[in-house]
């Protein structure tokens, strides 16, 4: 069994925030793969289903970002899971918008949701880092991640979320390369090989120069 956690803050006020891209990702997986309706469990919202051959629990902690580890730890203990069975999907300011990376273990890099999860279950879990870009100044980061995605972000955001859903079974199976390939096919599909220029039509041959004398031309008119 896998526990896939999307990070975010609860409530309509935060629904479109950059910080809530983890919520958006698990919502898309649940909708596309026929998961059960969301229900209140473990200080969050839980949905159950299957991805490929793997039984999966999707979790959206409702403790607010800074206390996400409470919800994750409670669910992990209930299902008797190890940290290696947990996958956390979260926003990443150090990646460009639309970029994605998969990481196992390591530090929390100052992300408050990950910091809380570290405190409750340790660091030996997997993460899917979803790029939302950086505002350029460290002091601007809190306001930036707690601000809605711009309308101009809709296209790449939709492609990214669809790609995550496309590759969700590979993610649950631990095949990160196949998962990332599925995302790449949505975000940056290969160009069609048929987009070549049409063949140019052959030029008409130039007429042979007329070398007849004026008298020959006149005589030929009366033949």
Backbone as ProteinMPNN parsed JSONL, in Angstrom:
{"seq_chain_A": "XXXXXXXXXXXXXXXXXXXXXXXXXXXXXXXXXXXXXXXXXXXXXXXXXXXXXXXXXXXXXXXXXXXXXXXXXXXXXXXXXXXXXXXXXXXXXXXXXXXXXXXXXXXXXXXXXXXXXXXXXXXXXXXXXXXXXXXXXXXXXXXXXXXXXXXXXXXXXXXXXXXXXXXXXXXXXXXXXXXXXXXXXXXXXXXXXXXXXXXXXXXXXXXXXXXXXXXXXXXXXXX", "coords_chain_A": {"N_chain_A": [[0.84, -1.198, 0.0], [0.411, 2.273, -0.706], [0.809, 5.585, 0.497], [-0.132, 8.543, -0.707], [0.482, 11.85, -0.463], [-0.823, 15.039, -0.777], [0.218, 18.344, -0.449], [-1.016, 21.349, 1.07], [-3.204, 24.12, 1.912], [-6.266, 24.15, 3.736], [-9.589, 25.051, 2.585], [-11.563, 27.402, 0.645], [-10.372, 29.855, 0.235], [-7.681, 29.407, -0.17], [-7.511, 27.737, -2.319], [-6.582, 28.112, -4.993], [-3.983, 28.844, -4.636], [-0.403, 28.951, -5.115], [0.924, 27.437, -3.237], [-0.794, 25.351, -2.901], [-0.58, 23.425, -4.86], [-0.024, 20.764, -4.49], [-2.383, 19.713, -3.345], [-4.012, 20.09, -5.609], [-2.883, 18.25, -7.384], [-3.366, 15.672, -6.231], [-6.117, 15.75, -6.209], [-6.646, 15.649, -8.962], [-5.621, 13.125, -9.621], [-7.368, 11.491, -8.095], [-9.859, 12.066, -9.314], [-9.445, 11.226, -11.977], [-8.859, 8.518, -11.81], [-10.877, 7.08, -10.623], [-11.211, 7.067, -7.785], [-12.484, 6.758, -4.383], [-15.068, 8.924, -2.971], [-13.948, 11.883, -1.255], [-13.279, 11.758, 2.237], [-13.487, 12.672, 5.728], [-10.682, 12.008, 7.535], [-7.978, 11.256, 9.737], [-7.218, 13.904, 10.47], [-7.538, 15.202, 8.073], [-8.415, 14.997, 4.544], [-9.366, 12.037, 2.975], [-8.989, 9.676, 0.348], [-9.634, 6.629, -1.352], [-8.258, 4.083, -3.483], [-7.044, 2.41, -6.479], [-3.941, 2.239, -8.151], [-2.743, 1.033, -10.953], [-1.487, -2.016, -9.979], [-1.325, -1.404, -7.362], [-2.59, -0.709, -4.157], [-3.827, 2.367, -3.007], [-3.798, 5.19, -0.883], [-4.962, 8.418, -0.889], [-4.142, 11.518, 0.5], [-5.068, 14.618, 1.915], [-3.866, 16.775, 4.05], [-5.529, 18.668, 6.575], [-4.612, 20.356, 8.455], [-3.434, 22.756, 8.106], [-0.542, 23.975, 6.435], [1.882, 24.116, 7.995], [1.598, 22.188, 9.947], [1.388, 19.748, 8.782], [2.588, 17.25, 9.167], [1.353, 16.042, 11.367], [-1.081, 14.949, 10.452], [-0.138, 13.223, 8.412], [1.541, 11.473, 9.861], [-0.333, 10.258, 11.568], [-2.016, 8.866, 9.761], [-0.114, 7.142, 8.596], [0.679, 5.551, 10.766], [-1.753, 4.288, 11.401], [-2.228, 2.652, 9.16], [-0.024, 1.117, 9.332], [2.366, 1.688, 7.951], [5.592, 2.184, 6.447], [8.027, 4.877, 6.317], [9.07, 4.785, 3.71], [6.901, 4.045, 2.217], [5.484, 6.272, 1.766], [4.593, 9.038, -0.236], [5.089, 12.338, -0.97], [3.609, 15.144, -2.401], [4.437, 18.316, -3.441], [4.769, 21.958, -3.575], [7.484, 23.7, -5.164], [9.739, 26.196, -4.942], [12.253, 26.497, -5.976], [12.357, 25.424, -8.467], [11.632, 25.961, -11.897], [8.447, 27.188, -13.156], [6.215, 24.573, -13.93], [8.164, 22.619, -14.113], [9.361, 19.431, -12.88], [10.488, 17.276, -10.316], [11.612, 14.2, -8.873], [12.338, 12.979, -5.698], [14.097, 11.129, -3.224], [14.204, 10.914, 0.227], [16.424, 13.059, 2.201], [16.878, 16.611, 2.995], [14.538, 19.209, 4.146], [14.668, 21.669, 2.97], [13.724, 24.108, 3.923], [10.987, 24.139, 3.483], [7.919, 24.45, 4.953], [5.852, 22.549, 5.236], [7.138, 20.106, 4.65], [9.058, 20.22, 6.654], [7.501, 19.82, 8.942], [6.565, 17.218, 8.437], [8.977, 15.8, 8.436], [9.53, 16.001, 11.178], [7.674, 14.302, 12.26], [7.741, 11.759, 10.951], [10.304, 11.331, 10.101], [12.9, 11.513, 7.533], [12.935, 9.707, 5.439], [11.22, 9.412, 3.141], [9.492, 9.624, -0.043], [9.459, 12.335, -2.401], [7.605, 14.443, -4.596], [8.462, 17.08, -6.383], [7.08, 20.039, -7.356], [7.532, 22.545, -9.614], [7.039, 25.991, -9.063], [8.217, 28.356, -9.476], [10.197, 31.257, -8.518], [9.947, 34.254, -6.571], [12.069, 35.979, -6.671], [13.131, 37.426, -4.548], [14.015, 36.637, -1.243], [12.489, 37.513, 0.953], [10.047, 37.884, -0.203], [8.903, 35.446, -0.642], [6.886, 34.119, 1.131], [4.46, 35.601, 0.623], [4.299, 35.187, -2.107], [3.938, 32.345, -2.526], [1.544, 32.046, -1.254], [-0.218, 33.221, -2.914], [-2.582, 33.328, -5.605], [-2.312, 31.274, -8.568], [-1.498, 32.791, -11.662], [-3.654, 33.745, -14.406], [-2.34, 33.28, -16.781], [-0.862, 31.079, -16.203], [-2.42, 28.865, -16.487], [-2.398, 27.013, -18.685], [0.137, 25.582, -18.667], [-0.04, 24.577, -16.096], [-2.31, 22.928, -16.142], [-1.417, 21.001, -17.999], [0.733, 19.915, -16.549], [-0.563, 18.794, -14.262], [-2.229, 16.922, -15.505], [-0.286, 15.288, -16.616], [0.911, 14.241, -14.3], [-1.218, 12.716, -13.351], [-1.452, 10.919, -15.513], [0.898, 9.452, -15.187], [0.613, 8.331, -12.692], [0.283, 5.639, -11.819], [2.772, 4.538, -12.34], [4.299, 6.075, -10.596], [3.303, 5.194, -8.105], [4.19, 2.596, -8.244], [6.861, 2.884, -7.933], [8.456, 3.489, -10.072], [10.132, 5.905, -11.051], [11.319, 6.991, -13.321], [9.68, 6.271, -15.494], [7.375, 7.53, -14.661], [8.147, 10.283, -14.717], [8.585, 10.496, -17.423], [6.005, 10.224, -18.435], [4.896, 12.606, -17.527], [6.48, 14.423, -18.921], [5.654, 13.958, -21.545], [3.216, 15.206, -21.591], [3.771, 17.849, -20.821], [5.846, 18.703, -22.515], [5.392, 17.704, -25.348], [6.63, 15.584, -28.021], [7.636, 16.976, -31.15], [5.742, 16.819, -34.18], [6.74, 14.648, -36.81], [5.823, 15.037, -39.284], [5.675, 17.615, -40.046], [6.877, 18.869, -42.335], [8.028, 20.93, -45.042], [6.014, 21.273, -47.991], [6.821, 19.565, -51.062], [8.519, 21.33, -53.588], [7.081, 22.367, -56.688], [8.206, 21.204, -59.869], [10.059, 23.375, -61.937], [8.851, 24.93, -64.952], [10.163, 24.039, -68.153], [12.399, 26.2, -69.91], [11.502, 27.793, -73.007], [12.912, 26.857, -76.215], [15.245, 28.975, -77.894], [14.21, 30.985, -80.678], [15.598, 30.642, -83.712], [15.097, 31.26, -86.358], [15.171, 32.987, -89.501], [13.772, 36.219, -90.458], [12.521, 35.901, -92.979], [12.074, 33.137, -93.085], [10.328, 32.833, -90.975], [8.119, 34.231, -92.017], [7.443, 32.698, -94.281], [6.706, 30.312, -93.005], [4.326, 30.974, -91.882], [2.508, 30.713, -93.888], [2.316, 28.058, -94.494]], "CA_chain_A": [[0.0, 0.0, 0.0], [1.104, 3.554, -0.742], [0.122, 6.784, 0.96], [0.291, 9.695, -1.507], [0.032, 13.038, 0.26], [-0.718, 16.335, -1.436], [0.285, 19.403, 0.563], [-1.727, 22.595, 0.786], [-3.97, 24.668, 3.024], [-7.69, 23.894, 3.506], [-10.499, 26.181, 2.427], [-11.667, 28.015, -0.683], [-9.468, 31.013, 0.18], [-6.344, 28.988, -0.576], [-7.632, 26.669, -3.309], [-5.8, 28.377, -6.207], [-2.635, 29.287, -4.27], [0.744, 28.147, -5.556], [1.232, 26.511, -2.143], [-1.777, 24.271, -2.916], [-0.461, 22.602, -6.05], [-0.078, 19.371, -4.05], [-3.813, 19.387, -3.289], [-4.513, 20.015, -6.983], [-2.373, 17.032, -8.016], [-4.076, 14.477, -5.752], [-7.499, 15.885, -6.688], [-6.687, 15.194, -10.35], [-5.45, 11.665, -9.595], [-8.603, 10.897, -7.585], [-10.919, 12.225, -10.315], [-9.148, 10.484, -13.208], [-8.647, 7.086, -11.589], [-12.035, 6.459, -9.986], [-11.062, 6.895, -6.342], [-13.691, 7.003, -3.592], [-15.245, 10.319, -2.559], [-13.124, 12.308, -0.121], [-13.934, 11.705, 3.549], [-12.651, 13.206, 6.79], [-9.918, 11.026, 8.308], [-6.589, 11.585, 10.071], [-7.052, 15.363, 10.432], [-7.442, 15.592, 6.67], [-9.361, 14.378, 3.627], [-8.791, 10.782, 2.486], [-9.666, 9.008, -0.771], [-9.016, 5.319, -1.553], [-8.382, 3.532, -4.829], [-5.922, 1.616, -6.966], [-3.155, 2.738, -9.277], [-2.132, -0.195, -11.429], [-1.728, -3.124, -9.042], [-1.046, -0.91, -6.012], [-3.635, -0.027, -3.391], [-3.303, 3.701, -2.702], [-4.568, 6.159, -0.118], [-4.623, 9.813, -1.152], [-4.401, 12.297, 1.706], [-4.879, 16.071, 1.921], [-3.93, 17.242, 5.445], [-6.297, 19.894, 6.8], [-4.038, 20.963, 9.653], [-2.644, 23.85, 7.558], [0.744, 23.484, 5.937], [2.94, 24.019, 9.003], [1.357, 21.048, 10.833], [1.028, 18.629, 7.908], [3.122, 15.996, 9.683], [0.41, 15.417, 12.291], [-2.009, 14.152, 9.646], [0.611, 12.168, 7.722], [1.972, 10.499, 10.851], [-1.498, 9.521, 12.046], [-2.415, 7.919, 8.712], [0.939, 6.148, 8.429], [0.612, 4.615, 11.89], [-2.988, 3.509, 11.306], [-2.071, 1.623, 8.128], [1.231, 0.415, 9.617], [3.247, 1.913, 6.813], [6.93, 2.702, 6.667], [8.242, 6.123, 5.578], [9.313, 4.49, 2.293], [5.601, 3.857, 1.563], [4.85, 7.597, 1.7], [5.008, 9.945, -1.312], [4.545, 13.669, -0.705], [3.612, 16.026, -3.567], [4.453, 19.666, -2.874], [5.28, 23.06, -4.385], [8.933, 23.893, -5.068], [10.079, 27.507, -5.506], [13.566, 26.454, -6.623], [12.19, 24.883, -9.817], [10.845, 26.83, -12.779], [7.064, 26.753, -13.299], [5.978, 23.45, -14.831], [9.198, 21.598, -13.969], [9.053, 18.429, -11.861], [11.578, 16.398, -9.921], [11.297, 13.198, -7.866], [13.455, 12.886, -4.762], [13.931, 10.22, -2.09], [14.965, 11.318, 1.391], [17.072, 14.362, 2.168], [16.373, 17.677, 3.853], [13.251, 19.829, 3.803], [14.988, 22.898, 2.237], [12.962, 25.242, 4.428], [9.55, 24.023, 3.201], [7.307, 24.222, 6.255], [5.114, 21.292, 5.231], [8.117, 19.031, 4.757], [9.673, 20.338, 7.982], [6.586, 19.178, 9.883], [6.555, 15.773, 8.159], [10.254, 15.314, 8.967], [9.455, 15.919, 12.631], [6.767, 13.222, 12.666], [8.035, 10.437, 10.393], [11.67, 11.271, 9.614], [13.126, 12.041, 6.187], [13.09, 8.625, 4.465], [10.038, 9.275, 2.291], [9.685, 10.163, -1.389], [8.779, 13.618, -2.671], [7.448, 14.929, -5.966], [8.641, 18.526, -6.267], [6.423, 20.691, -8.488], [8.036, 23.896, -9.739], [6.108, 27.124, -9.172], [9.007, 29.555, -9.697], [10.667, 32.025, -7.352], [9.645, 35.678, -6.771], [13.298, 36.744, -6.865], [13.643, 37.906, -3.259], [13.663, 35.701, -0.169], [11.424, 38.054, 1.801], [8.786, 37.878, -0.954], [8.448, 34.068, -0.841], [5.593, 33.782, 1.76], [3.355, 36.188, -0.128], [4.259, 34.591, -3.452], [3.349, 31.01, -2.529], [0.17, 32.159, -0.771], [-0.96, 33.981, -3.915], [-3.137, 32.46, -6.639], [-1.691, 31.176, -9.881], [-2.002, 33.755, -12.642], [-4.414, 33.163, -15.505], [-1.372, 32.851, -17.797], [-0.285, 29.799, -15.779], [-3.406, 27.79, -16.604], [-2.057, 25.979, -19.668], [1.19, 24.678, -18.198], [-0.503, 23.941, -14.866], [-3.192, 21.832, -16.534], [-0.579, 19.96, -18.591], [1.5, 19.278, -15.481], [-1.454, 17.971, -13.452], [-2.639, 15.781, -16.329], [0.868, 14.399, -16.72], [1.036, 13.539, -13.02], [-2.27, 11.697, -13.345], [-1.082, 9.897, -16.504], [1.985, 8.619, -14.684], [0.403, 8.027, -11.269], [0.505, 4.215, -11.546], [4.229, 4.343, -12.305], [4.765, 6.688, -9.354], [2.957, 4.282, -7.01], [5.004, 1.388, -8.396], [8.253, 3.211, -7.672], [9.184, 3.688, -11.334], [10.147, 7.359, -11.204], [11.696, 7.353, -14.692], [8.469, 6.17, -16.324], [6.479, 8.596, -14.191], [8.6, 11.562, -15.245], [8.389, 10.472, -18.876], [4.579, 10.497, -18.674], [4.693, 14.037, -17.322], [7.147, 15.13, -20.019], [4.845, 13.815, -22.762], [2.143, 16.203, -21.499], [4.308, 19.204, -20.688], [6.659, 19.017, -23.694], [5.228, 16.596, -26.292], [7.537, 15.644, -29.172], [7.084, 17.617, -32.349], [5.367, 15.897, -35.241], [7.734, 14.516, -37.875], [5.179, 15.309, -40.576], [5.604, 19.058, -40.272], [7.875, 19.294, -43.312], [7.505, 21.777, -46.102], [5.638, 20.512, -49.183], [7.818, 19.579, -52.134], [8.32, 22.379, -54.593], [6.758, 21.871, -58.015], [9.322, 21.427, -60.802], [9.906, 24.561, -62.79], [8.599, 24.636, -66.365], [11.379, 24.245, -68.958], [12.429, 27.409, -70.715], [11.372, 27.487, -74.436], [14.131, 26.976, -77.017], [15.288, 30.255, -78.628], [13.81, 30.925, -82.097], [16.759, 31.096, -84.509], [14.72, 31.423, -87.768], [15.29, 34.333, -90.077], [12.46, 36.837, -90.702], [11.912, 35.332, -94.18], [11.621, 31.791, -92.749], [9.122, 32.986, -90.151], [7.017, 34.642, -92.894], [7.065, 31.554, -95.107], [6.078, 29.298, -92.15], [2.952, 31.398, -91.587], [1.623, 30.35, -95.008], [2.357, 26.602, -94.704]], "C_chain_A": [[0.877, 1.25, 0.0], [0.2, 4.648, -0.19], [0.694, 7.961, 0.175], [-0.354, 10.94, -0.907], [0.224, 14.274, -0.612], [-0.725, 17.422, -0.373], [-0.431, 20.666, 0.092], [-2.368, 23.115, 2.053], [-5.457, 24.485, 2.735], [-8.488, 25.179, 3.312], [-10.424, 26.832, 1.066], [-10.703, 29.186, -0.85], [-8.106, 30.644, -0.405], [-6.341, 28.073, -1.8], [-6.752, 26.864, -4.54], [-4.382, 28.855, -5.916], [-1.566, 28.38, -4.858], [1.101, 27.088, -4.507], [0.321, 25.28, -2.179], [-1.667, 23.358, -4.123], [-0.451, 21.11, -5.702], [-1.514, 18.874, -3.919], [-4.365, 19.176, -4.702], [-4.107, 18.7, -7.643], [-3.139, 15.801, -7.545], [-5.564, 14.547, -6.113], [-7.621, 15.348, -8.118], [-6.534, 13.664, -10.414], [-6.753, 10.991, -9.167], [-9.713, 10.936, -8.634], [-10.691, 11.33, -11.533], [-9.12, 8.97, -13.018], [-9.74, 6.435, -10.744], [-11.885, 6.183, -8.504], [-12.383, 7.199, -5.627], [-13.842, 8.492, -3.294], [-14.37, 10.64, -1.343], [-13.93, 12.239, 1.168], [-12.956, 12.186, 4.613], [-12.013, 12.082, 7.597], [-8.543, 11.614, 8.6], [-6.294, 13.1, 9.972], [-6.873, 15.866, 8.997], [-8.569, 14.983, 5.868], [-8.677, 13.183, 2.978], [-9.641, 10.216, 1.361], [-8.903, 7.717, -1.071], [-9.225, 4.844, -2.987], [-7.185, 2.685, -5.178], [-5.256, 2.348, -8.13], [-2.348, 1.56, -9.781], [-2.481, -1.32, -10.479], [-1.613, -2.683, -7.586], [-2.282, -0.283, -5.381], [-3.061, 1.284, -2.881], [-4.317, 4.487, -1.874], [-4.059, 7.548, -0.489], [-5.024, 10.638, 0.064], [-4.122, 13.773, 1.472], [-4.982, 16.539, 3.38], [-4.69, 18.56, 5.553], [-5.839, 20.615, 8.068], [-3.382, 22.306, 9.364], [-1.213, 23.358, 7.378], [1.752, 23.205, 7.049], [2.786, 22.829, 9.944], [1.007, 19.783, 10.045], [1.474, 17.283, 8.469], [2.201, 15.289, 10.659], [-0.523, 14.465, 11.549], [-1.301, 12.972, 8.994], [1.028, 11.073, 8.703], [0.829, 9.644, 11.356], [-1.942, 8.476, 11.029], [-1.387, 6.8, 8.557], [0.897, 5.106, 9.542], [-0.625, 3.728, 11.809], [-2.833, 2.368, 10.315], [-0.764, 0.834, 8.275], [2.196, 0.482, 8.425], [4.615, 2.378, 7.289], [7.078, 4.035, 5.924], [8.461, 5.898, 4.084], [8.021, 4.257, 1.512], [4.879, 5.184, 1.339], [5.465, 8.424, 0.569], [4.324, 11.288, -1.076], [4.699, 14.542, -1.952], [3.483, 17.461, -3.066], [5.007, 20.688, -3.868], [6.772, 23.238, -4.136], [9.315, 25.204, -5.736], [11.416, 27.5, -6.235], [13.542, 25.752, -7.978], [11.322, 25.844, -10.625], [9.413, 26.312, -12.893], [6.92, 25.629, -14.329], [7.025, 22.359, -14.759], [8.85, 20.66, -12.817], [10.296, 17.603, -11.579], [11.065, 15.411, -8.866], [12.534, 13.009, -6.996], [13.115, 11.917, -3.648], [14.814, 10.692, -0.944], [15.545, 12.708, 1.261], [16.39, 15.38, 3.056], [15.055, 18.26, 3.367], [13.423, 21.151, 3.072], [14.132, 24.085, 2.665], [11.475, 25.196, 4.154], [8.849, 23.624, 4.495], [6.489, 22.938, 6.335], [6.044, 20.105, 5.395], [8.794, 19.047, 6.131], [8.815, 19.611, 9.021], [6.564, 17.657, 9.681], [7.848, 15.137, 8.659], [10.156, 15.069, 10.47], [8.624, 14.731, 13.096], [7.156, 11.849, 12.142], [9.488, 10.29, 9.931], [11.756, 11.73, 8.163], [13.117, 10.98, 5.087], [11.81, 8.36, 3.671], [10.331, 9.912, 0.942], [8.926, 11.48, -1.54], [8.685, 13.839, -4.181], [7.418, 16.446, -5.864], [8.09, 19.195, -7.529], [6.838, 22.159, -8.548], [6.943, 24.943, -9.875], [6.863, 28.432, -9.402], [9.309, 30.292, -8.408], [10.376, 33.509, -7.592], [10.89, 36.546, -6.96], [13.93, 37.255, -5.591], [13.134, 36.985, -2.157], [12.488, 36.204, 0.658], [10.057, 38.048, 1.115], [8.171, 36.485, -1.071], [7.103, 33.771, -0.169], [4.395, 34.339, 1.004], [3.183, 35.567, -1.499], [3.56, 33.24, -3.442], [1.908, 31.025, -2.024], [-0.676, 33.044, -1.678], [-1.432, 33.012, -4.989], [-2.239, 32.391, -7.876], [-2.314, 32.221, -10.799], [-2.774, 33.027, -13.738], [-3.479, 32.617, -16.583], [-0.733, 31.507, -17.456], [-1.192, 28.611, -16.089], [-2.977, 26.666, -17.541], [-0.989, 25.028, -19.158], [0.758, 23.929, -16.944], [-1.404, 22.749, -15.192], [-2.381, 20.681, -17.147], [0.189, 19.196, -17.516], [0.618, 18.333, -14.654], [-1.94, 16.746, -14.224], [-1.501, 14.776, -16.473], [1.083, 13.597, -15.453], [-0.001, 12.421, -12.934], [-1.945, 10.563, -14.323], [-0.051, 8.921, -15.935], [1.801, 8.133, -13.262], [0.66, 6.558, -10.937], [1.996, 3.904, -11.478], [4.822, 4.929, -11.032], [4.514, 5.749, -8.177], [3.806, 3.017, -7.04], [6.483, 1.635, -8.138], [9.096, 3.406, -8.91], [9.196, 5.18, -11.657], [10.5, 7.782, -12.622], [10.48, 7.315, -15.608], [7.457, 7.246, -15.944], [6.866, 9.94, -14.796], [8.45, 11.633, -16.756], [6.937, 10.772, -19.222], [4.278, 11.977, -18.521], [5.282, 14.824, -18.495], [6.333, 15.064, -21.309], [3.671, 14.791, -22.775], [2.705, 17.625, -21.577], [5.081, 19.629, -21.925], [6.559, 17.882, -24.696], [6.18, 16.72, -27.473], [6.858, 16.273, -30.372], [6.789, 16.579, -33.418], [6.427, 15.876, -36.327], [7.149, 14.809, -39.244], [5.14, 16.796, -40.909], [6.67, 19.569, -41.216], [7.225, 20.151, -44.376], [7.104, 20.928, -47.3], [6.701, 20.635, -50.26], [7.484, 20.663, -53.154], [8.001, 21.757, -55.945], [7.916, 22.14, -58.964], [9.049, 22.624, -61.704], [9.664, 24.144, -64.239], [9.865, 24.902, -67.164], [11.279, 25.522, -69.783], [12.29, 27.035, -72.19], [12.711, 27.676, -75.156], [14.126, 28.32, -77.766], [14.965, 30.055, -80.112], [14.936, 31.524, -82.948], [16.415, 31.305, -85.991], [14.916, 32.873, -88.206], [13.904, 34.913, -90.294], [11.759, 36.237, -91.925], [11.344, 33.955, -93.899], [10.347, 31.867, -91.889], [7.912, 33.343, -90.987], [6.529, 33.48, -93.745], [6.294, 30.508, -94.279], [4.641, 29.688, -91.828], [1.991, 30.964, -92.668], [1.673, 28.851, -95.287], [1.066, 25.996, -94.253]], "O_chain_A": [[1.939, 1.282, 0.621], [-1.015, 4.631, -0.388], [1.851, 8.337, 0.36], [-1.578, 11.06, -0.853], [1.317, 14.516, -1.124], [-1.583, 17.421, 0.51], [-0.451, 21.0, -1.093], [-2.105, 22.608, 3.144], [-5.874, 24.65, 1.588], [-8.116, 26.244, 3.803], [-9.382, 26.826, 0.41], [-10.267, 29.474, -1.964], [-7.458, 31.465, -1.055], [-5.274, 27.675, -2.268], [-6.228, 25.89, -5.081], [-3.653, 29.23, -6.835], [-1.795, 27.19, -5.072], [1.524, 25.984, -4.847], [0.633, 24.268, -1.55], [-2.586, 22.582, -4.384], [-0.829, 20.281, -6.53], [-1.83, 17.756, -4.327], [-5.087, 18.213, -4.961], [-4.894, 18.103, -8.378], [-3.525, 14.967, -8.364], [-6.202, 13.511, -6.302], [-8.594, 14.667, -8.444], [-7.238, 12.997, -11.172], [-7.194, 10.032, -9.8], [-10.426, 9.951, -8.822], [-11.637, 10.743, -12.059], [-9.334, 8.224, -13.973], [-9.538, 5.345, -10.207], [-12.378, 5.168, -8.012], [-13.281, 7.818, -6.197], [-12.866, 9.24, -3.354], [-14.093, 9.773, -0.515], [-15.104, 12.607, 1.202], [-11.741, 12.117, 4.425], [-12.703, 11.305, 8.257], [-8.007, 12.38, 7.799], [-5.253, 13.508, 9.457], [-6.15, 16.83, 8.748], [-9.558, 14.51, 6.427], [-7.552, 13.291, 2.491], [-10.87, 10.271, 1.414], [-7.672, 7.703, -1.051], [-10.232, 5.16, -3.621], [-6.408, 2.288, -4.31], [-5.91, 2.977, -8.962], [-1.391, 1.128, -9.138], [-3.658, -1.553, -10.202], [-1.782, -3.495, -6.676], [-2.939, 0.564, -5.986], [-1.937, 1.318, -2.38], [-5.521, 4.453, -2.13], [-2.86, 7.818, -0.41], [-6.121, 10.474, 0.596], [-3.091, 14.145, 0.912], [-6.092, 16.684, 3.892], [-4.517, 19.456, 4.727], [-6.591, 21.382, 8.668], [-2.832, 22.934, 10.269], [-0.748, 22.455, 8.073], [2.406, 22.163, 7.041], [3.724, 22.485, 10.663], [0.4, 18.858, 10.585], [0.798, 16.276, 8.261], [2.251, 14.065, 10.776], [-0.728, 13.325, 11.966], [-1.805, 11.85, 9.02], [0.887, 9.886, 8.41], [0.991, 8.44, 11.553], [-2.214, 7.331, 11.39], [-1.757, 5.636, 8.403], [1.061, 3.914, 9.286], [-0.552, 2.539, 12.118], [-3.255, 1.244, 10.589], [-0.443, -0.012, 7.44], [2.747, -0.522, 7.975], [4.764, 2.898, 8.395], [6.322, 4.294, 4.987], [8.075, 6.74, 3.274], [8.035, 4.269, 0.281], [3.781, 5.209, 0.782], [6.686, 8.502, 0.431], [3.097, 11.351, -0.991], [5.798, 14.663, -2.494], [2.536, 17.79, -2.351], [5.63, 20.329, -4.867], [7.266, 22.964, -3.042], [9.229, 25.324, -6.958], [11.689, 28.4, -7.029], [14.594, 25.514, -8.571], [10.397, 26.459, -10.096], [9.184, 25.112, -12.741], [7.431, 25.72, -15.445], [6.807, 21.27, -15.291], [8.134, 21.041, -11.891], [11.059, 17.274, -12.487], [10.192, 15.747, -8.065], [13.648, 12.893, -7.507], [11.979, 11.881, -3.176], [16.023, 10.853, -1.11], [15.211, 13.449, 0.337], [15.445, 15.062, 3.778], [14.526, 17.868, 2.327], [12.439, 21.716, 2.594], [13.846, 24.969, 1.857], [10.754, 26.113, 4.547], [9.151, 22.578, 5.069], [6.436, 22.304, 7.389], [5.773, 19.202, 6.186], [9.067, 17.991, 6.7], [9.332, 18.883, 9.869], [6.547, 16.902, 10.653], [7.819, 14.053, 9.243], [10.639, 14.055, 10.975], [8.837, 14.209, 14.19], [6.923, 10.853, 12.827], [9.866, 9.234, 9.422], [10.792, 12.274, 7.625], [13.275, 11.317, 3.914], [11.374, 7.216, 3.548], [11.303, 10.653, 0.798], [7.9, 11.707, -0.899], [9.582, 13.462, -4.935], [6.473, 17.026, -5.329], [8.573, 18.946, -8.633], [6.531, 22.929, -7.638], [6.035, 24.806, -10.695], [6.25, 29.494, -9.511], [8.753, 29.992, -7.351], [10.544, 33.984, -8.715], [10.787, 37.706, -7.359], [15.137, 37.494, -5.549], [11.964, 36.602, -2.144], [11.6, 35.434, 1.024], [9.029, 38.192, 1.775], [7.043, 36.347, -1.546], [6.228, 33.212, -0.83], [3.421, 33.623, 0.77], [2.065, 35.436, -1.998], [2.675, 33.004, -4.265], [1.135, 30.117, -2.33], [-1.719, 33.554, -1.268], [-0.78, 32.004, -5.259], [-1.505, 33.33, -8.182], [-3.511, 32.498, -10.719], [-2.568, 31.835, -13.967], [-3.785, 31.612, -17.224], [-0.131, 30.867, -18.318], [-0.766, 27.464, -15.963], [-3.17, 25.492, -17.227], [-1.167, 23.811, -19.202], [1.143, 22.777, -16.745], [-1.273, 21.685, -14.587], [-2.636, 19.516, -16.843], [0.283, 17.97, -17.57], [1.012, 17.199, -14.379], [-2.05, 15.657, -13.659], [-1.723, 13.565, -16.455], [1.401, 12.409, -15.513], [0.307, 11.313, -12.494], [-2.139, 9.39, -14.005], [-0.124, 7.715, -16.174], [2.73, 7.578, -12.675], [1.203, 6.26, -9.873], [2.431, 3.099, -10.654], [5.741, 4.353, -10.451], [5.4, 5.532, -7.35], [4.106, 2.435, -5.998], [7.275, 0.693, -8.126], [10.322, 3.483, -8.821], [8.375, 5.661, -12.439], [10.033, 8.821, -13.087], [10.276, 8.226, -16.41], [6.771, 7.8, -16.803], [6.015, 10.654, -15.326], [8.214, 12.706, -17.31], [6.661, 11.487, -20.185], [3.501, 12.542, -19.29], [4.668, 15.766, -18.997], [6.327, 16.021, -22.084], [3.184, 15.163, -23.842], [2.187, 18.48, -22.296], [4.99, 20.782, -22.347], [7.534, 17.155, -24.89], [6.508, 17.831, -27.889], [5.654, 16.117, -30.577], [7.501, 15.582, -33.545], [6.951, 16.916, -36.726], [7.865, 14.83, -40.245], [4.619, 17.183, -41.955], [7.306, 20.587, -40.943], [6.012, 20.097, -44.58], [7.786, 19.949, -47.605], [7.388, 21.65, -50.37], [6.328, 20.872, -53.522], [8.582, 20.735, -56.312], [8.548, 23.193, -58.879], [7.926, 22.834, -62.164], [10.199, 23.136, -64.701], [10.572, 25.874, -66.897], [10.212, 25.873, -70.287], [12.895, 26.051, -72.615], [13.527, 28.517, -74.78], [13.068, 28.748, -78.229], [15.395, 29.077, -80.723], [15.194, 32.727, -82.915], [17.316, 31.505, -86.805], [14.84, 33.817, -87.42], [12.933, 34.156, -90.312], [10.539, 36.079, -91.917], [10.27, 33.613, -94.394], [9.42, 31.074, -92.055], [6.812, 32.852, -90.738], [5.323, 33.299, -93.91], [5.351, 29.893, -94.776], [3.819, 28.821, -91.531], [0.79, 30.85, -92.42], [1.089, 28.419, -96.281], [0.89, 24.781, -94.341]]}, "name": "protein", "num_of_chains": 1, "seq": "XXXXXXXXXXXXXXXXXXXXXXXXXXXXXXXXXXXXXXXXXXXXXXXXXXXXXXXXXXXXXXXXXXXXXXXXXXXXXXXXXXXXXXXXXXXXXXXXXXXXXXXXXXXXXXXXXXXXXXXXXXXXXXXXXXXXXXXXXXXXXXXXXXXXXXXXXXXXXXXXXXXXXXXXXXXXXXXXXXXXXXXXXXXXXXXXXXXXXXXXXXXXXXXXXXXXXXXXXXXXXXX"}
